[in-house]
Amino acid sequence: MQGVKPIEEALHQVAGAYTIEKSRVETEHAQASEPAKSLFARAGAVIKKTAEVADNLDKIRKAGEGTYTLAASVGPLLVTWIQSLPKQ
């Protein structure tokens, strides 16, 4: 599983293409019909939402990795400590 990497790469390509062609995109948008502008706005909203989802998934992945690392390093110490407690 590749995670969010393909989504991030696609977003970078879109953002890069927009940056390179910014003046052309803005000129086309200014001359576009209202339905086309509406479509452009919806596409922009989808791209923004996809970027937010990718960012949230990355944060969840990092939190999971951090939790696993913590459990892997502290877990054996806790087991040893619990085993050393006096038995009643």
C-alpha positions in Angstrom: 0.0 0.0 0.0 1.4 3.4 -1.0 -0.7 5.4 1.4 -1.2 9.1 0.5 2.0 9.4 -1.6 0.2 9.1 -5.0 -2.4 11.7 -3.9 0.4 14.1 -2.7 2.3 13.7 -6.0 -0.9 14.4 -8.1 -1.6 17.5 -6.0 2.0 18.7 -6.5 1.6 18.2 -10.2 -1.6 20.2 -10.3 -0.1 23.0 -8.1 3.0 23.1 -10.2 1.1 23.2 -13.5 -1.1 26.0 -12.1 2.0 28.0 -11.0 3.7 27.6 -14.4 0.5 28.5 -16.3 -1.0 30.9 -13.8 -1.4 33.9 -16.1 -3.0 31.7 -18.8 -5.3 30.0 -16.4 -6.4 33.4 -15.0 -7.0 34.8 -18.5 -9.0 31.8 -19.5 -11.0 32.0 -16.3 -11.8 35.6 -16.8 -13.1 34.9 -20.4 -15.0 31.7 -19.4 -18.8 31.4 -19.3 -20.6 31.2 -15.9 -21.1 27.4 -16.2 -17.4 27.0 -16.9 -16.5 29.2 -14.0 -18.8 27.1 -11.8 -17.1 23.9 -13.0 -13.7 25.5 -12.3 -14.8 26.4 -8.8 -16.1 22.9 -8.1 -12.9 21.4 -9.4 -10.9 23.7 -7.2 -13.0 22.7 -4.2 -12.4 19.0 -4.9 -8.7 19.6 -5.2 -8.7 21.5 -1.9 -10.7 18.8 -0.1 -8.4 16.1 -1.5 -5.4 18.0 -0.2 -7.0 18.3 3.2 -7.8 14.6 3.3 -4.2 13.7 2.2 -2.8 15.9 4.9 -5.1 14.4 7.6 -4.2 10.8 6.5 -0.5 11.7 6.7 -1.0 13.0 10.2 -2.9 9.8 11.2 -0.1 7.7 9.7 2.6 9.6 11.6 0.6 9.4 14.8 0.2 5.6 14.3 3.9 5.2 13.6 4.7 7.3 16.8 2.4 5.2 18.9 3.9 1.9 17.6 7.4 3.2 18.2 6.5 4.2 21.8 4.8 0.9 22.5 7.7 -1.1 21.0 10.2 0.8 23.2 8.2 1.1 26.4 6.3 -2.2 26.2 9.2 -4.5 27.2 10.0 -2.3 30.1 6.5 -2.4 31.4 6.4 -6.2 31.1 9.6 -6.4 33.1 8.3 -4.0 35.7 5.0 -5.9 36.1 6.8 -9.2 36.4 9.0 -7.7 39.2 6.1 -6.7 41.3 5.6 -8.7 44.5 3.0 -11.5 44.0 0.2 -11.6 46.5 
